Each structure stands twice: as C-alpha cells, then as structure tokens.
C-alpha cells in the first residue's frame, strides 16, 4: 500500500469515527427524556419508580374531557407526593395552541407536549381515557370516561 493511500485510509477512518461520535452524542441527547411538558420540564418514566403516574388523554372537542378538568385539577392539588398526573392532547397541537387551551379551560396539571419514548400503553381509541401506571412502571389499567376525584383516589389506592 502506498503512503498516499495509507494517509487517505487513516483520514477516512478518522472521519467515520468523528461522525459516529457526533451521532452518538445526538442520540444520547435526544434520549435524555421520555416526555416534555408545556412548562419545558423533561421526564423519564424511570424518574417515577416507586410512584403512581396517571396519564389522561383529552381533546378540546370532547365534552366529557372538558367536564372532568375541575376534578383533575382538584386531584392534582390534593394528591400525595408519590402520585403524578399528566395530560396529553389527543390532537397533534402546537405548544402555543396547547397553552391557549390550558389557559382557556384553566388546566392546572402538567400537559405533555412531546413524547420521545412511548408510554407502556397504546394511544386510546375513545376519550376521555386515563391510564394508571403502577409504582413498578407497569400499566395498572385504563379508566374510560369522565373521571371524578373519588374515582381517581380509589384507582390510586388500588395500586399503591
């Protein structure tokens, strides 16, 4: 092998290593969180190991979804520290539109704007739909229809 070809080979290898390194950093950065909220807080589901996580799917066009907001707000304010509630818009909305909905309907619990890693359940086919994730990270179940403070408290007690 000539000296010129050797130098070109080393240059190609160095370039490929640099590309792989940059790609690895980009992938690592993008996987640092599973989901992000409207307030720009980022979370991994593993952050909640040992806690109960509630994920509520809603839409502005869903009347029962809007009716349950005061109950979800009340639950959010009175829940214990080892229980977390988040909501996901069923529709693919911009952060600006989601903020408008949060303001208009006085949603006080965190709204998820971006999901990088899927939740341990499928996107619901009917709304409103509320999912309960057990402290071990497994899905406990799905609550269909409009939720109440009492119903949410009972669902959490059943999995703690």
Secondary structure, 3 states (H helix, E strand, C coil): CCHHHHHHHHHHHHHHHHHHHHHHHHHHHHCCCCEEECCCCEECHHHHCCCEEEEEEECCCCHHHHHCHHHHHHHHHHCCCCEEEEEEECCCCCHHHHHHHHHHCCCCCEEEEEECCCCCCCCCCCCCEEEEECCCCCEEEEEECCCCHHHHHHHHHHHC
